[in-house]
Amino acid sequence: MSETLAQQWHTVFHLDDLWEGEMESVEVDGKSVLLINLDGEVLAYRNRCPHQDWPLNDGDLEDNKLTCAQHLWEFDVTTGKGINPSTCALLTYQCKVDGDGNISVCVG
């Protein structure tokens, strides 16, 4: 018998508090999540660089590129894929914004 796990959404932030071009670290179900507002679209990633687990919110976000502060690894935040090196990627979480501007994330 197979079981389908229901997705658990957690309301974590409000769109008014995450301006375009900014990022914010939030805790969701015991996991550090990086929220990014990219031209009005909110994206959610695990807040750790895949290289050595450094917090990505310490890095720099410029246009579509996120640079890790520790070893300068670069990521395209529109896809989560690595730019330098290109063989890595960020862990993506599902994210949605409701009509009231509440940002919810599913980390399951």
Biopython code that builds the backbone (N, CA, C, O; Angstrom):
import numpy as np
from Bio.PDB.StructureBuilder import StructureBuilder

atoms = [
    (1, "MET", "N", (0.844, -1.178, 0.000)),
    (1, "MET", "CA", (0.000, 0.000, 0.000)),
    (1, "MET", "C", (0.890, 1.241, 0.000)),
    (1, "MET", "O", (1.791, 1.364, 0.830)),
    (2, "SER", "N", (0.643, 2.133, -0.905)),
    (2, "SER", "CA", (1.461, 3.341, -0.980)),
    (2, "SER", "C", (0.749, 4.481, -0.265)),
    (2, "SER", "O", (-0.478, 4.576, -0.266)),
    (3, "GLU", "N", (1.549, 5.334, 0.338)),
    (3, "GLU", "CA", (1.004, 6.487, 1.045)),
    (3, "GLU", "C", (1.458, 7.757, 0.343)),
    (3, "GLU", "O", (2.600, 7.854, -0.107)),
    (4, "THR", "N", (0.585, 8.701, 0.255)),
    (4, "THR", "CA", (0.925, 10.005, -0.294)),
    (4, "THR", "C", (1.026, 10.981, 0.867)),
    (4, "THR", "O", (0.065, 11.185, 1.609)),
    (5, "LEU", "N", (2.171, 11.565, 1.010)),
    (5, "LEU", "CA", (2.359, 12.548, 2.063)),
    (5, "LEU", "C", (1.798, 13.890, 1.623)),
    (5, "LEU", "O", (2.099, 14.379, 0.535)),
    (6, "ALA", "N", (0.986, 14.469, 2.476)),
    (6, "ALA", "CA", (0.428, 15.788, 2.173)),
    (6, "ALA", "C", (1.524, 16.836, 2.305)),
    (6, "ALA", "O", (2.349, 16.782, 3.218)),
    (7, "GLN", "N", (1.519, 17.774, 1.394)),
    (7, "GLN", "CA", (2.478, 18.867, 1.470)),
    (7, "GLN", "C", (2.092, 19.775, 2.627)),
    (7, "GLN", "O", (0.926, 20.139, 2.779)),
    (8, "GLN", "N", (3.062, 20.132, 3.431)),
    (8, "GLN", "CA", (2.818, 21.050, 4.525)),
    (8, "GLN", "C", (3.392, 22.403, 4.184)),
    (8, "GLN", "O", (4.602, 22.553, 4.016)),
    (9, "TRP", "N", (2.525, 23.382, 4.084)),
    (9, "TRP", "CA", (2.932, 24.741, 3.787)),
    (9, "TRP", "C", (3.031, 25.523, 5.080)),
    (9, "TRP", "O", (2.178, 25.397, 5.960)),
    (10, "HIS", "N", (4.079, 26.336, 5.195)),
    (10, "HIS", "CA", (4.309, 27.169, 6.372)),
    (10, "HIS", "C", (4.375, 28.622, 5.926)),
    (10, "HIS", "O", (5.199, 28.985, 5.086)),
    (11, "THR", "N", (3.498, 29.454, 6.494)),
    (11, "THR", "CA", (3.544, 30.884, 6.219)),
    (11, "THR", "C", (4.703, 31.453, 7.026)),
    (11, "THR", "O", (4.738, 31.327, 8.250)),
    (12, "VAL", "N", (5.660, 32.086, 6.328)),
    (12, "VAL", "CA", (6.917, 32.466, 6.974)),
    (12, "VAL", "C", (7.263, 33.952, 6.904)),
    (12, "VAL", "O", (8.097, 34.426, 7.675)),
    (13, "PHE", "N", (6.640, 34.684, 5.999)),
    (13, "PHE", "CA", (7.056, 36.061, 5.778)),
    (13, "PHE", "C", (5.947, 36.777, 5.027)),
    (13, "PHE", "O", (4.997, 36.147, 4.562)),
    (14, "HIS", "N", (6.067, 38.079, 4.909)),
    (14, "HIS", "CA", (5.106, 38.853, 4.122)),
    (14, "HIS", "C", (5.847, 39.579, 3.005)),
    (14, "HIS", "O", (6.959, 40.073, 3.192)),
    (15, "LEU", "N", (5.217, 39.631, 1.863)),
    (15, "LEU", "CA", (5.832, 40.234, 0.685)),
    (15, "LEU", "C", (6.226, 41.692, 0.909)),
    (15, "LEU", "O", (7.205, 42.162, 0.329)),
    (16, "ASP", "N", (5.481, 42.408, 1.739)),
    (16, "ASP", "CA", (5.820, 43.804, 2.024)),
    (16, "ASP", "C", (7.166, 43.939, 2.735)),
    (16, "ASP", "O", (7.790, 44.999, 2.687)),
    (17, "ASP", "N", (7.614, 42.867, 3.396)),
    (17, "ASP", "CA", (8.875, 42.894, 4.142)),
    (17, "ASP", "C", (10.055, 42.343, 3.347)),
    (17, "ASP", "O", (11.182, 42.326, 3.842)),
    (18, "LEU", "N", (9.804, 41.894, 2.120)),
    (18, "LEU", "CA", (10.860, 41.352, 1.265)),
    (18, "LEU", "C", (10.840, 42.117, -0.056)),
    (18, "LEU", "O", (10.154, 41.733, -1.003)),
    (19, "TRP", "N", (11.590, 43.184, -0.099)),
    (19, "TRP", "CA", (11.584, 44.049, -1.269)),
    (19, "TRP", "C", (12.231, 43.374, -2.467)),
    (19, "TRP", "O", (13.027, 42.446, -2.324)),
    (20, "GLU", "N", (11.874, 43.856, -3.647)),
    (20, "GLU", "CA", (12.460, 43.314, -4.877)),
    (20, "GLU", "C", (13.970, 43.465, -4.846)),
    (20, "GLU", "O", (14.497, 44.520, -4.490)),
    (21, "GLY", "N", (14.661, 42.393, -5.226)),
    (21, "GLY", "CA", (16.119, 42.394, -5.242)),
    (21, "GLY", "C", (16.738, 42.079, -3.894)),
    (21, "GLY", "O", (17.960, 42.139, -3.750)),
    (22, "GLU", "N", (15.920, 41.744, -2.898)),
    (22, "GLU", "CA", (16.441, 41.420, -1.570)),
    (22, "GLU", "C", (16.263, 39.942, -1.252)),
    (22, "GLU", "O", (15.487, 39.236, -1.897)),
    (23, "MET", "N", (17.001, 39.495, -0.244)),
    (23, "MET", "CA", (16.875, 38.123, 0.238)),
    (23, "MET", "C", (16.812, 38.144, 1.757)),
    (23, "MET", "O", (17.292, 39.074, 2.404)),
    (24, "GLU", "N", (16.211, 37.099, 2.310)),
    (24, "GLU", "CA", (16.018, 37.008, 3.752)),
    (24, "GLU", "C", (16.074, 35.541, 4.165)),
    (24, "GLU", "O", (15.557, 34.666, 3.470)),
    (25, "SER", "N", (16.704, 35.291, 5.297)),
    (25, "SER", "CA", (16.766, 33.942, 5.845)),
    (25, "SER", "C", (15.630, 33.757, 6.844)),
    (25, "SER", "O", (15.402, 34.614, 7.699)),
    (26, "VAL", "N", (14.916, 32.632, 6.734)),
    (26, "VAL", "CA", (13.849, 32.289, 7.669)),
    (26, "VAL", "C", (14.003, 30.828, 8.084)),
    (26, "VAL", "O", (14.614, 30.025, 7.380)),
    (27, "GLU", "N", (13.440, 30.509, 9.233)),
    (27, "GLU", "CA", (13.447, 29.137, 9.730)),
    (27, "GLU", "C", (12.098, 28.508, 9.392)),
    (27, "GLU", "O", (11.051, 29.057, 9.735)),
    (28, "VAL", "N", (12.123, 27.351, 8.716)),
    (28, "VAL", "CA", (10.892, 26.662, 8.333)),
    (28, "VAL", "C", (11.011, 25.197, 8.749)),
    (28, "VAL", "O", (11.827, 24.449, 8.210)),
    (29, "ASP", "N", (10.203, 24.811, 9.693)),
    (29, "ASP", "CA", (10.174, 23.415, 10.141)),
    (29, "ASP", "C", (11.585, 22.905, 10.472)),
    (29, "ASP", "O", (11.950, 21.784, 10.116)),
    (30, "GLY", "N", (12.367, 23.741, 11.155)),
    (30, "GLY", "CA", (13.710, 23.362, 11.573)),
    (30, "GLY", "C", (14.784, 23.494, 10.513)),
    (30, "GLY", "O", (15.928, 23.096, 10.736)),
    (31, "LYS", "N", (14.430, 24.050, 9.357)),
    (31, "LYS", "CA", (15.392, 24.207, 8.262)),
    (31, "LYS", "C", (15.578, 25.684, 7.933)),
    (31, "LYS", "O", (14.622, 26.460, 7.942)),
    (32, "SER", "N", (16.819, 26.060, 7.644)),
    (32, "SER", "CA", (17.117, 27.429, 7.241)),
    (32, "SER", "C", (16.805, 27.584, 5.755)),
    (32, "SER", "O", (17.339, 26.857, 4.918)),
    (33, "VAL", "N", (15.930, 28.543, 5.442)),
    (33, "VAL", "CA", (15.466, 28.759, 4.072)),
    (33, "VAL", "C", (15.814, 30.184, 3.657)),
    (33, "VAL", "O", (15.639, 31.131, 4.424)),
    (34, "LEU", "N", (16.305, 30.316, 2.438)),
    (34, "LEU", "CA", (16.613, 31.618, 1.867)),
    (34, "LEU", "C", (15.483, 32.028, 0.935)),
    (34, "LEU", "O", (15.211, 31.349, -0.055)),
    (35, "LEU", "N", (14.822, 33.144, 1.251)),
    (35, "LEU", "CA", (13.792, 33.707, 0.387)),
    (35, "LEU", "C", (14.420, 34.815, -0.448)),
    (35, "LEU", "O", (15.177, 35.639, 0.066)),
    (36, "ILE", "N", (14.102, 34.829, -1.741)),
    (36, "ILE", "CA", (14.615, 35.854, -2.650)),
    (36, "ILE", "C", (13.439, 36.435, -3.418)),
    (36, "ILE", "O", (12.635, 35.699, -3.991)),
    (37, "ASN", "N", (13.345, 37.761, -3.426)),
    (37, "ASN", "CA", (12.341, 38.438, -4.230)),
    (37, "ASN", "C", (13.032, 38.914, -5.500)),
    (37, "ASN", "O", (13.811, 39.867, -5.480)),
    (38, "LEU", "N", (12.738, 38.240, -6.593)),
    (38, "LEU", "CA", (13.356, 38.552, -7.871)),
    (38, "LEU", "C", (12.295, 39.134, -8.791)),
    (38, "LEU", "O", (11.504, 38.400, -9.385)),
    (39, "ASP", "N", (12.283, 40.448, -8.904)),
    (39, "ASP", "CA", (11.324, 41.155, -9.765)),
    (39, "ASP", "C", (9.882, 40.792, -9.425)),
    (39, "ASP", "O", (9.051, 40.646, -10.322)),
    (40, "GLY", "N", (9.580, 40.647, -8.131)),
    (40, "GLY", "CA", (8.225, 40.349, -7.695)),
    (40, "GLY", "C", (7.911, 38.877, -7.554)),
    (40, "GLY", "O", (6.875, 38.522, -6.992)),
    (41, "GLU", "N", (8.782, 38.008, -8.053)),
    (41, "GLU", "CA", (8.605, 36.568, -7.889)),
    (41, "GLU", "C", (9.457, 36.127, -6.697)),
    (41, "GLU", "O", (10.644, 36.443, -6.623)),
    (42, "VAL", "N", (8.843, 35.396, -5.769)),
    (42, "VAL", "CA", (9.568, 34.938, -4.589)),
    (42, "VAL", "C", (10.025, 33.499, -4.807)),
    (42, "VAL", "O", (9.246, 32.622, -5.181)),
    (43, "LEU", "N", (11.312, 33.291, -4.561)),
    (43, "LEU", "CA", (11.939, 31.977, -4.714)),
    (43, "LEU", "C", (12.457, 31.539, -3.359)),
    (43, "LEU", "O", (12.798, 32.371, -2.518)),
    (44, "ALA", "N", (12.516, 30.214, -3.144)),
    (44, "ALA", "CA", (12.988, 29.688, -1.864)),
    (44, "ALA", "C", (14.020, 28.587, -2.108)),
    (44, "ALA", "O", (13.805, 27.667, -2.897)),
    (45, "TYR", "N", (15.147, 28.709, -1.405)),
    (45, "TYR", "CA", (16.233, 27.740, -1.499)),
    (45, "TYR", "C", (16.721, 27.376, -0.099)),
    (45, "TYR", "O", (16.520, 28.128, 0.854)),
    (46, "ARG", "N", (17.358, 26.225, 0.010)),
    (46, "ARG", "CA", (18.037, 25.884, 1.260)),
    (46, "ARG", "C", (19.111, 26.943, 1.471)),
    (46, "ARG", "O", (19.867, 27.260, 0.553)),
    (47, "ASN", "N", (19.175, 27.482, 2.665)),
    (47, "ASN", "CA", (20.099, 28.587, 2.938)),
    (47, "ASN", "C", (21.497, 28.065, 3.272)),
    (47, "ASN", "O", (22.080, 28.435, 4.291)),
    (48, "ARG", "N", (22.010, 27.228, 2.428)),
    (48, "ARG", "CA", (23.357, 26.697, 2.603)),
    (48, "ARG", "C", (23.977, 26.473, 1.229)),
    (48, "ARG", "O", (23.337, 25.938, 0.324)),
    (49, "CYS", "N", (25.223, 26.887, 1.090)),
    (49, "CYS", "CA", (25.963, 26.637, -0.142)),
    (49, "CYS", "C", (26.277, 25.141, -0.212)),
    (49, "CYS", "O", (26.678, 24.553, 0.793)),
    (50, "PRO", "N", (26.103, 24.519, -1.371)),
    (50, "PRO", "CA", (26.396, 23.089, -1.482)),
    (50, "PRO", "C", (27.889, 22.761, -1.353)),
    (50, "PRO", "O", (28.257, 21.594, -1.224)),
    (51, "HIS", "N", (28.728, 23.764, -1.386)),
    (51, "HIS", "CA", (30.170, 23.544, -1.289)),
    (51, "HIS", "C", (30.581, 23.139, 0.122)),
    (51, "HIS", "O", (31.072, 22.030, 0.337)),
    (52, "GLN", "N", (30.381, 24.040, 1.081)),
    (52, "GLN", "CA", (30.783, 23.739, 2.453)),
    (52, "GLN", "C", (29.745, 24.206, 3.465)),
    (52, "GLN", "O", (30.083, 24.554, 4.596)),
    (53, "ASP", "N", (28.483, 24.211, 3.052)),
    (53, "ASP", "CA", (27.367, 24.476, 3.959)),
    (53, "ASP", "C", (27.364, 25.882, 4.552)),
    (53, "ASP", "O", (26.781, 26.090, 5.616)),
    (54, "TRP", "N", (27.992, 26.842, 3.903)),
    (54, "TRP", "CA", (28.042, 28.217, 4.384)),
    (54, "TRP", "C", (26.681, 28.879, 4.151)),
    (54, "TRP", "O", (26.061, 28.632, 3.117)),
    (55, "PRO", "N", (26.191, 29.721, 5.089)),
    (55, "PRO", "CA", (24.899, 30.386, 4.897)),
    (55, "PRO", "C", (24.925, 31.340, 3.694)),
    (55, "PRO", "O", (25.779, 32.221, 3.603)),
    (56, "LEU", "N", (23.993, 31.149, 2.797)),
    (56, "LEU", "CA", (23.958, 31.959, 1.581)),
    (56, "LEU", "C", (23.476, 33.379, 1.833)),
    (56, "LEU", "O", (23.781, 34.280, 1.052)),
    (57, "ASN", "N", (22.728, 33.595, 2.912)),
    (57, "ASN", "CA", (22.259, 34.958, 3.173)),
    (57, "ASN", "C", (23.400, 35.892, 3.559)),
    (57, "ASN", "O", (23.206, 37.106, 3.615)),
    (58, "ASP", "N", (24.591, 35.346, 3.828)),
    (58, "ASP", "CA", (25.782, 36.173, 4.059)),
    (58, "ASP", "C", (26.414, 36.637, 2.745)),
    (58, "ASP", "O", (27.299, 37.492, 2.740)),
    (59, "GLY", "N", (25.950, 36.063, 1.635)),
    (59, "GLY", "CA", (26.527, 36.372, 0.329)),
    (59, "GLY", "C", (25.925, 37.618, -0.303)),
    (59, "GLY", "O", (25.233, 38.399, 0.350)),
    (60, "ASP", "N", (26.207, 37.784, -1.585)),
    (60, "ASP", "CA", (25.748, 38.954, -2.345)),
    (60, "ASP", "C", (24.779, 38.526, -3.432)),
    (60, "ASP", "O", (25.013, 37.549, -4.143)),
    (61, "LEU", "N", (23.691, 39.269, -3.550)),
    (61, "LEU", "CA", (22.723, 39.064, -4.610)),
    (61, "LEU", "C", (22.781, 40.263, -5.538)),
    (61, "LEU", "O", (22.515, 41.393, -5.129)),
    (62, "GLU", "N", (23.135, 40.005, -6.798)),
    (62, "GLU", "CA", (23.192, 41.060, -7.805)),
    (62, "GLU", "C", (22.499, 40.566, -9.056)),
    (62, "GLU", "O", (22.943, 39.615, -9.698)),
    (63, "ASP", "N", (21.394, 41.232, -9.396)),
    (63, "ASP", "CA", (20.540, 40.813, -10.508)),
    (63, "ASP", "C", (20.080, 39.376, -10.258)),
    (63, "ASP", "O", (19.405, 39.115, -9.262)),
    (64, "ASN", "N", (20.432, 38.443, -11.139)),
    (64, "ASN", "CA", (20.020, 37.041, -11.001)),
    (64, "ASN", "C", (21.104, 36.171, -10.385)),
    (64, "ASN", "O", (20.948, 34.951, -10.322)),
    (65, "LYS", "N", (22.197, 36.767, -9.931)),
    (65, "LYS", "CA", (23.346, 35.989, -9.465)),
    (65, "LYS", "C", (23.545, 36.134, -7.954)),
    (65, "LYS", "O", (23.630, 37.239, -7.417)),
    (66, "LEU", "N", (23.615, 34.974, -7.290)),
    (66, "LEU", "CA", (23.912, 34.919, -5.866)),
    (66, "LEU", "C", (25.333, 34.388, -5.710)),
    (66, "LEU", "O", (25.673, 33.333, -6.246)),
    (67, "THR", "N", (26.165, 35.132, -4.965)),
    (67, "THR", "CA", (27.552, 34.729, -4.741)),
    (67, "THR", "C", (27.735, 34.398, -3.275)),
    (67, "THR", "O", (27.453, 35.220, -2.403)),
    (68, "CYS", "N", (28.210, 33.186, -3.004)),
    (68, "CYS", "CA", (28.475, 32.756, -1.633)),
    (68, "CYS", "C", (29.646, 33.566, -1.080)),
    (68, "CYS", "O", (30.654, 33.759, -1.760)),
    (69, "ALA", "N", (29.507, 34.033, 0.154)),
    (69, "ALA", "CA", (30.532, 34.882, 0.772)),
    (69, "ALA", "C", (31.807, 34.117, 1.103)),
    (69, "ALA", "O", (32.883, 34.713, 1.159)),
    (70, "GLN", "N", (31.707, 32.827, 1.320)),
    (70, "GLN", "CA", (32.872, 32.075, 1.788)),
    (70, "GLN", "C", (33.898, 31.795, 0.689)),
    (70, "GLN", "O", (35.068, 32.150, 0.837)),
    (71, "HIS", "N", (33.480, 31.169, -0.404)),
    (71, "HIS", "CA", (34.433, 30.791, -1.453)),
    (71, "HIS", "C", (34.036, 31.307, -2.838)),
    (71, "HIS", "O", (34.579, 30.879, -3.856)),
    (72, "LEU", "N", (33.072, 32.242, -2.853)),
    (72, "LEU", "CA", (32.658, 32.938, -4.076)),
    (72, "LEU", "C", (32.014, 32.045, -5.135)),
    (72, "LEU", "O", (32.060, 32.364, -6.323)),
    (73, "TRP", "N", (31.416, 30.929, -4.716)),
    (73, "TRP", "CA", (30.639, 30.130, -5.668)),
    (73, "TRP", "C", (29.440, 30.959, -6.100)),
    (73, "TRP", "O", (28.880, 31.712, -5.303)),
    (74, "GLU", "N", (29.041, 30.821, -7.376)),
    (74, "GLU", "CA", (27.975, 31.636, -7.940)),
    (74, "GLU", "C", (26.816, 30.771, -8.426)),
    (74, "GLU", "O", (27.006, 29.679, -8.961)),
    (75, "PHE", "N", (25.593, 31.304, -8.220)),
    (75, "PHE", "CA", (24.386, 30.578, -8.586)),
    (75, "PHE", "C", (23.414, 31.494, -9.313)),
    (75, "PHE", "O", (23.301, 32.677, -8.990)),
    (76, "ASP", "N", (22.714, 30.937, -10.297)),
    (76, "ASP", "CA", (21.648, 31.645, -10.991)),
    (76, "ASP", "C", (20.381, 31.434, -10.164)),
    (76, "ASP", "O", (19.874, 30.314, -10.095)),
    (77, "VAL", "N", (19.867, 32.484, -9.539)),
    (77, "VAL", "CA", (18.717, 32.310, -8.652)),
    (77, "VAL", "C", (17.408, 32.073, -9.405)),
    (77, "VAL", "O", (16.413, 31.691, -8.788)),
    (78, "THR", "N", (17.385, 32.285, -10.700)),
    (78, "THR", "CA", (16.162, 31.982, -11.450)),
    (78, "THR", "C", (15.966, 30.475, -11.584)),
    (78, "THR", "O", (14.841, 30.002, -11.743)),
    (79, "THR", "N", (17.065, 29.721, -11.521)),
    (79, "THR", "CA", (16.999, 28.259, -11.697)),
    (79, "THR", "C", (17.595, 27.487, -10.520)),
    (79, "THR", "O", (17.273, 26.315, -10.322)),
    (80, "GLY", "N", (18.456, 28.134, -9.743)),
    (80, "GLY", "CA", (19.172, 27.442, -8.669)),
    (80, "GLY", "C", (20.435, 26.747, -9.152)),
    (80, "GLY", "O", (21.179, 26.189, -8.345)),
    (81, "LYS", "N", (20.687, 26.771, -10.446)),
    (81, "LYS", "CA", (21.855, 26.081, -11.000)),
    (81, "LYS", "C", (23.131, 26.875, -10.765)),
    (81, "LYS", "O", (23.120, 28.105, -10.708)),
    (82, "GLY", "N", (24.233, 26.142, -10.631)),
    (82, "GLY", "CA", (25.526, 26.752, -10.442)),
    (82, "GLY", "C", (26.008, 27.457, -11.696)),
    (82, "GLY", "O", (25.795, 26.978, -12.810)),
    (83, "ILE", "N", (26.658, 28.594, -11.511)),
    (83, "ILE", "CA", (27.315, 29.314, -12.602)),
    (83, "ILE", "C", (28.801, 28.998, -12.554)),
    (83, "ILE", "O", (29.417, 28.665, -13.567)),
    (84, "ASN", "N", (29.366, 29.108, -11.357)),
    (84, "ASN", "CA", (30.778, 28.818, -11.149)),
    (84, "ASN", "C", (30.952, 28.158, -9.789)),
    (84, "ASN", "O", (30.975, 28.855, -8.775)),
    (85, "PRO", "N", (31.074, 26.840, -9.736)),
    (85, "PRO", "CA", (31.119, 25.902, -10.859)),
    (85, "PRO", "C", (29.715, 25.562, -11.365)),
    (85, "PRO", "O", (28.723, 25.738, -10.658)),
    (86, "SER", "N", (29.660, 25.083, -12.578)),
    (86, "SER", "CA", (28.375, 24.771, -13.209)),
    (86, "SER", "C", (27.864, 23.383, -12.835)),
    (86, "SER", "O", (26.758, 23.010, -13.226)),
    (87, "THR", "N", (28.648, 22.616, -12.086)),
    (87, "THR", "CA", (28.286, 21.237, -11.749)),
    (87, "THR", "C", (27.528, 21.114, -10.435)),
    (87, "THR", "O", (27.340, 20.006, -9.934)),
    (88, "CYS", "N", (27.090, 22.235, -9.870)),
    (88, "CYS", "CA", (26.369, 22.191, -8.597)),
    (88, "CYS", "C", (25.029, 22.897, -8.751)),
    (88, "CYS", "O", (24.755, 23.522, -9.776)),
    (89, "ALA", "N", (24.206, 22.790, -7.723)),
    (89, "ALA", "CA", (22.914, 23.466, -7.737)),
    (89, "ALA", "C", (22.428, 23.658, -6.312)),
    (89, "ALA", "O", (22.828, 22.933, -5.402)),
    (90, "LEU", "N", (21.568, 24.635, -6.133)),
    (90, "LEU", "CA", (20.949, 24.877, -4.842)),
    (90, "LEU", "C", (19.740, 23.960, -4.680)),
    (90, "LEU", "O", (19.097, 23.589, -5.662)),
    (91, "LEU", "N", (19.441, 23.603, -3.449)),
    (91, "LEU", "CA", (18.245, 22.828, -3.151)),
    (91, "LEU", "C", (17.059, 23.790, -3.149)),
    (91, "LEU", "O", (17.029, 24.752, -2.382)),
    (92, "THR", "N", (16.086, 23.520, -4.014)),
    (92, "THR", "CA", (14.932, 24.383, -4.188)),
    (92, "THR", "C", (13.761, 23.900, -3.349)),
    (92, "THR", "O", (13.499, 22.700, -3.262)),
    (93, "TYR", "N", (13.057, 24.845, -2.732)),
    (93, "TYR", "CA", (11.827, 24.543, -2.015)),
    (93, "TYR", "C", (10.652, 25.185, -2.749)),
    (93, "TYR", "O", (10.805, 26.218, -3.400)),
    (94, "GLN", "N", (9.486, 24.564, -2.637)),
    (94, "GLN", "CA", (8.289, 25.146, -3.213)),
    (94, "GLN", "C", (7.919, 26.392, -2.412)),
    (94, "GLN", "O", (8.044, 26.424, -1.188)),
    (95, "CYS", "N", (7.466, 27.404, -3.122)),
    (95, "CYS", "CA", (7.150, 28.679, -2.494)),
    (95, "CYS", "C", (5.954, 29.288, -3.207)),
    (95, "CYS", "O", (5.822, 29.176, -4.426)),
    (96, "LYS", "N", (5.071, 29.942, -2.426)),
    (96, "LYS", "CA", (3.927, 30.612, -3.042)),
    (96, "LYS", "C", (3.579, 31.853, -2.231)),
    (96, "LYS", "O", (3.879, 31.950, -1.041)),
    (97, "VAL", "N", (2.942, 32.790, -2.908)),
    (97, "VAL", "CA", (2.485, 34.029, -2.277)),
    (97, "VAL", "C", (0.980, 34.100, -2.482)),
    (97, "VAL", "O", (0.504, 34.013, -3.614)),
    (98, "ASP", "N", (0.227, 34.258, -1.397)),
    (98, "ASP", "CA", (-1.229, 34.319, -1.538)),
    (98, "ASP", "C", (-1.681, 35.747, -1.865)),
    (98, "ASP", "O", (-0.860, 36.661, -1.947)),
    (99, "GLY", "N", (-2.963, 35.926, -2.047)),
    (99, "GLY", "CA", (-3.516, 37.216, -2.429)),
    (99, "GLY", "C", (-3.314, 38.321, -1.407)),
    (99, "GLY", "O", (-3.387, 39.503, -1.744)),
    (100, "ASP", "N", (-3.059, 37.939, -0.148)),
    (100, "ASP", "CA", (-2.809, 38.906, 0.913)),
    (100, "ASP", "C", (-1.318, 39.236, 1.066)),
    (100, "ASP", "O", (-0.949, 40.053, 1.910)),
    (101, "GLY", "N", (-0.456, 38.598, 0.246)),
    (101, "GLY", "CA", (0.978, 38.855, 0.308)),
    (101, "GLY", "C", (1.725, 37.966, 1.281)),
    (101, "GLY", "O", (2.911, 38.187, 1.528)),
    (102, "ASN", "N", (1.059, 36.960, 1.842)),
    (102, "ASN", "CA", (1.735, 36.030, 2.743)),
    (102, "ASN", "C", (2.574, 35.037, 1.939)),
    (102, "ASN", "O", (2.089, 34.429, 0.986)),
    (103, "ILE", "N", (3.821, 34.882, 2.329)),
    (103, "ILE", "CA", (4.739, 33.969, 1.653)),
    (103, "ILE", "C", (4.753, 32.660, 2.429)),
    (103, "ILE", "O", (5.005, 32.637, 3.634)),
    (104, "SER", "N", (4.476, 31.564, 1.714)),
    (104, "SER", "CA", (4.476, 30.234, 2.320)),
    (104, "SER", "C", (5.475, 29.347, 1.606)),
    (104, "SER", "O", (5.677, 29.461, 0.397)),
    (105, "VAL", "N", (6.106, 28.449, 2.379)),
    (105, "VAL", "CA", (7.139, 27.564, 1.868)),
    (105, "VAL", "C", (6.812, 26.128, 2.284)),
    (105, "VAL", "O", (6.304, 25.886, 3.379)),
    (106, "CYS", "N", (7.109, 25.191, 1.400)),
    (106, "CYS", "CA", (6.982, 23.765, 1.699)),
    (106, "CYS", "C", (8.372, 23.151, 1.624)),
    (106, "CYS", "O", (8.997, 23.142, 0.563)),
    (107, "VAL", "N", (8.859, 22.634, 2.760)),
    (107, "VAL", "CA", (10.211, 22.062, 2.800)),
    (107, "VAL", "C", (10.190, 20.531, 2.821)),
    (107, "VAL", "O", (11.242, 19.901, 2.925)),
    (108, "GLY", "N", (9.018, 19.941, 2.725)),
    (108, "GLY", "CA", (8.889, 18.483, 2.818)),
    (108, "GLY", "C", (9.093, 17.786, 1.506)),
    (108, "GLY", "O", (9.012, 16.559, 1.441)),
]
sb = StructureBuilder()
sb.init_structure("model")
sb.init_model(0)
sb.init_chain("A")
sb.init_seg("    ")
for serial, (resi, resn, name, xyz) in enumerate(atoms, 1):
    if name == "N":
        sb.init_residue(resn, " ", resi, " ")
    sb.init_atom(name, np.array(xyz, "f"), 0.0, 1.0, " ", f" {name:<3s}", serial, name[0])
structure = sb.get_structure()
